[in-house]
């Protein structure tokens, strides 16, 4: 029998054997007494799966999805459905604080209230695997089974929007009826405010009959818009894009109504999975940034302008910087579209975009982009180490750096607490900033993914 002491970020219960050896138990929660089947033994740890719960945690709940489980055939899309959502957030907050302290030697002055939202029906982006099973003569569509390359036999999904979950069985029937049922390995989902885009990956050209079946499906499900992908991401195109239709296809977009901004995007673009949380996150980030009409702001890793365009409603001047020239052009287009659509709203401030390799930043490159009173930093999982290191080197210089000056405030949005902690360590312990606030963003309920936001002020 094992006494579970805590939970790791992979939602595994942690226990210790009498000799001190660590045991990770999948499916167990803190303060439970359990029995487990051990399937992996190493010199320093063991791993197993709970078989019997002798004393149950008060935070254990019945999983909301019928496909959630720990054993063969169960969907591996979520890991924490057996833990109360509030407790999930507490675990993630602890992970953030532990990473900041143990990896960066940083303790935030204030721990912010977590950003939370709907626990179900939130996932507006997903990559669904498709597999034709000859023995069953049917197509499976969904996430992979837990710790397996097989596709789970999903008939519904509670984390997908209800209208998308309701499409799973019709999509299975559609793909099963197509000539290409064995050569379509994936459907990528992207929901906008008015359109649900489905990107069908096909390894061989589609027959005329298959194309017509896709059109019929879209007519029967009015919000669905089919896109096709024959090879890499650059080959993605709208079904019938080369054949003008009687009416124009609606544009895929999402809104940031607090700022009067509409963000057009393509189904394979990076956008936040959870639009409900994204709206709250953008609003909080801008409130923390507190840009003034006389200030210049730089948005590093600006993407399509998710933060840049809202900042442009408040600041005096904004510079968006991204690593891809193509993405910079798209950001500029989104800015221009919103500028034209503002109508009676105040126009967006002067905003420009440039392409930089942000993973190869140097102090000289940093100075070339000019001073800004405030920064918004929203990097990928790799973090912003080169950028922060360049800033730290400039902050350590004893000579005046006029006219360049470091930002007084940095708002850092992170999707990886480990790289945030590494960068925070440089900012606080080398560059001379204070970490005035940090908190988690529950962008992915029921998963182990930790998003967070932190604020740094120059001493």
N, C-alpha and C positions, 0 to 999 in steps of 0.2 A: 504494500500500500504506500502511496506517495502523497505527501502533503505539498500542495502547490503554493508557492510563496509569492510569485509575481507573474507578469506576462511580458513576453518580448514583442518586438515590433511585427513579427510574423504571426502574432496571435497564438503563440505556443506557450502553454503553461511551463513555468520553471520550478523544478524541485531539486533536492539534493539527496543523494544516497548517504547512508551512515558514514562512509569514508570521505564524504565531501564532493564526490563526483556529481557533476551537473546532469540533470535529465530534462530534456525538452519534450513536453507531452502535448501533442496536437489535440485540440478539443477540450482541454482542461482550462479552468479559470482560477484566479487567485483565491486562496483560502478553502479550496475544495480538497477533499480526500478522495483519491481515485486509484483504480487499478489500471494498468496500461500494458499493451503488447509492445515490446521493444523490437524495432526492426533495424536499428543501426547502432553499433557499438564502436566507440573510439576510446583511445587511452584517456582523454580528458572529458568526454561527454558521451551521452547516449540519447537516442531519439526514439519516440514511440507514439502510439495513438491510444487515446483513452478507450477503455472497454467497459468499465463500471464506475459510476459516480456514487461514492458512499456518503458523502456530505456535499450538498449542492450550494453553490454561491448564490447570494441574494441578487446578483447582477445577471444571472443566467436567464435568458429568455428563449421562447420558442422561435426558431428561425422563420422569417416571413416567407421564404421561397421554398417550394416543395422540392427543388433540385439541389438545395444545400445539404451537404453531408460530409462525412470524413472518409468514407470507404468507396470501393469501386463503383464507377458510373456517376458519381456526384460531380456537379459542376464546380469548377475551380475558380470561378469568377470572383467570389467573395470569401473572405476568411473569418469575418467577425460577426456573422449574423446571430450567433448564439450569445453574444454579449450585448447588454443594453447600450443603446446609442450614446447616452451620456457617459457611460463608462468607457466606451471607445474613444471619445474625445479626451477624457482624462488620461488615458494611456498615451495618446498622441502628444498631449501637452507635456507629459513626463519625458517622453522621448526627445522632444525639442529642448527642454531644459537640461537634460542629461548630456545631449550632444554639445550644446553651447558651453557647458562647464567643462566636461571631460576632454573635448577636442579643441575648444577655443579659449578656455579659461575666461569665459565671459558669463557674467550674471546680469540679466536685464534688471534695470531699476524698477520696472513695472511689468507684471505678467498680464497681458490683455485678455479680456473676455474672448473666448473662442468665437469665430465666425461659423455659424451653423445654419442649416436650412433643411429642406425636405430630405428624409432618409430613404425614400422610395421614389421611383420614377424620375430620378435626377439625371441619368446618364444619357446625354444628348449626342455623344460620340461613342462609337464602339467599332471594333473590328471582329466580325463574326466569321468563324470558319465554316466552310461548306464541305460536306463529304457524302458521296453516293455510296451506300452500303449495299453491295450486290446481294449478299445473303438475305437481306431484308427487303431488297428492291425498293428502297426509299432513300431520300436525302435527309441528312441531319444538318441543322443550321444552329450554331450557338457558340458558346465558349468551350474551351478544352476541359476535359475531365480533370479532376484534381490530380496533380503529379502524373499526367499522361498526355500523350499526343493525340489521343482519341477525342472526337467531338462529343460532348454531352448530348444526350437525347432530351433536349429542352423543348417544352411545349408552351412555356411562358417564361418571362423574366421580370422580376419585381423591381429591379433597378433601372430597367429601360422605361421610357415613357409608355403609358398604357397603350397608346395607339400603335407603337412599334412592337410591343409585346404581342398585341393582337395580330400582328402581321407574320409572326414566326411560322405558324402552321400553313397559312396561305402561301408563304414563300417556299416552304418545303414542297408543297404540291406543285407550285410553278416550276421550280428547278427540276423536280422529279419528272416533269412532263417534257422537258427540253432535250433536244439532241445533244446539247453540250453539258449534260448533267455530270459527266465525269471529268470535265476539263474547266470547271469553275470552282476554284478553291476558296474563294473569299468574297464576302460582301462587307464593304465599309459603310458605316452609317454616320450621317451627319444631319442633325435636325436644326433648322433655322426657326425663326418665329412663325413662318407661314409655310415652309416647305420641308419635306423629309427627303433628303438625298440618299440614294442607295447606289454605291459604286460597285459594279459587278466586275470582279477580276476574272478574265477569261484567257485561257492559254492557247486557244485556237479561235479562228474567225467564227463569228456566230452566223448560223444559217438565217435565211430570210424568215423562215417559220419561227425561229426563236426570237428574232427581233420583234415580230408582230405579237408574240406572247407577252413580251415585256411591255409593249405599248398598251395592250389590253389590260394588263395588271395595273398600269399607271392610271388608266381611265376608270377602272373599278375602285381604285383607292386614290381619291382626288388629290391628296397632299403629296403623293409619292412622285419623285422625279428620278429617273434612271440615268446614271452615268456609266460609261464603259471604260475599262482599263485593260489594255492588251499586254502592256509590258510594265515599264517603270512609271513613277508618278507623273512624269511629263507627258504620258500618253493618255491621261484621263480626259475624256470629252463627254459632253452631254449627248445622250441618245438623240439621233436625228439632228445633231448640230449643223450638219452640212445640208440638211433639207429643210427649208423654211416651212414652218407650220402656220396654220390659219391664225393662231394667236400666239403672242410671245410668251416664252416660258418665264415664270416668276423668278426673281433673283433670290438666291440663298443669302440670308442675312440674319443678324440678331441686333437687338436694340439695347442701348444704355439710356433709358428714358430720363433718368435724373439729370442728364447732361444734354438731352436733345440730340443724341448721336445714334446713327444707324451704321452698323459695320457689315458691309458685304464681304463674303468669303467664298472660297471654293471648297468642295467637300473633303479634299485631301489637305487643306491648309491646317496649320496648328491653331486651334481655338480651344478655349477651356471646355472641359467635358460637362461641367455643371453650370449652366447659364444663370441659375438662381443665385448661386454663391458668387459667381463672377461679378454680378451687378453689385452685390454687397461689398465684395473685395475692392472693386474699383472705387466705390464711394468712400470706403474707409481709408484706402491708400491716399486718395486726394485730400481727405480731411486731415490726415497726418502730415502730408506734404505741405499743405497750407500755402499754396503758391499765390503770390500777390501780383497785381497788374504791372508792377515795375520790375518784376523778377524774370530772370532767364532760367529755364529748367531743361536738363538733359534727360531723356528717357533712353537708357541703355537696354539693348535687346528689345527693341520696340515692337517687333513682329508686324502685325497689320495695323497697329495703332490703338490697341485695346486701352492703353493708358494715355498714349500721346494725345489723342483727340479730346478726351475729357480734360486733360491738363490745359489744352489750348482754349478751353472756355474760361480759364481762370488766370493763367500766367500772362506775362507781357510778351514772351518769346519762348518757343520750344524747339529743341533739336531732337529728332528721333534717330537713333543709330542702330543699325542691324548689320549682320554679317553678309547677307545676300543682296546683290544689286537688284535682282528680280523682285525680292520682297520689298526693298526700298521703293521701287516703282509702284508696287501695289499699295503701299502705305500712302504714298503721295496721291494716288488716285482716290483712295478713301477720304483723304483730307479734302481734296478738291470737291468730291461729291457732297460731302457734308457742308462744306462752305457754301455751295450753291443752294443747298436745301434748307439753310438756316431760316430763311424768310424773315419773320418779325423778331427772331431771336438775335441776340448780339453775335456779330461775326466771330469766328475763331481767330485767335491771335496769329501773328506771323509764325509760321511753322515750316521747318525744312527737315529733310531726311538725307542721311549719307550712309554709305556702305563702309564698314570697317571690319577687319578680322579681329573680333573682340577677344579671341583667345591668344592673340599675339600683340597685345597692347604694350606700349612702352611709355615712359614719362614724356618723351618728345611728342609722340602721337597724341597723348592726352592733352598736352598744352596746345596743340594745333587746333583742337576742337573748341578751345576757348573756355573761359570761366563760366560757371553757372552757380547761382546761389543754392540751388537744390538739385538733387539727382533722384530719379526713380530707376531702380535696378531690378530687372525681372529675367534672370538667366535661366537656361535649361538646367538639367540635373547636374551638369559638370560645374555649375557655379560660375563665379566671375573673378577667379583668382588673379589672372593677368591684369585685369582692370584695377582691382583693389591693390595689388602689389605695386602697380605704377603710381597710384595715388599715394600709397604709403611712402614710396621713395621720394616723391615730391614734398610731402609733408615733413620729411626728416631733414630737408635741406635747411642749412642755417642762413643762407642768403635770401633776401627778398625775391619773390617770384613775380613781381608786378610785370605786366598787368594780370597774369594768371593767378587765381586764388582758388583754394579747395572749396568744395561745397560746404555750406554750414550745416545742411541736413541731408541725410540719405534715407530714403524709404526702400527697403530691400524685400522683394517678394520672392519666396523660395519654394521649390518643389522637392528639395532634398535637405533635410536638417543637418546632414554631415557636412556638405559643402558650404551651407550657410554658416555653420559653426567655424569652419576653417577660415572663411573670409571675415567673419566677425572678429576672430582672434587677431587678424592683421589690422583691422580698422581700430580696434580698441587698444591693443597692446603695442602697436607700432605707429599707426597714423595719428593717434591722439584723439579718437572719438569716444563718446560715451554711448552705450547701448541703453537708450532710455525706455524702450518697450519691445516686447516680443510676445507673440501669441500664435496659436494654431488656426488653420483654416480647414474645416472639415469638407474638403472638396469631393472626397470619395468615401462616403459612408459605407460601412461594412467591409472596407478593405484596409490594408496596413499602410496605405500611402499617406504620407504626412506633408501637407502644405503649410506654409507659415509666412508671417510678415514681421519685420523688425525695423526699428527706427534708430538711427545713429545721429548724434549731434556732436559737432566739433567743440572741443573744450575751449 
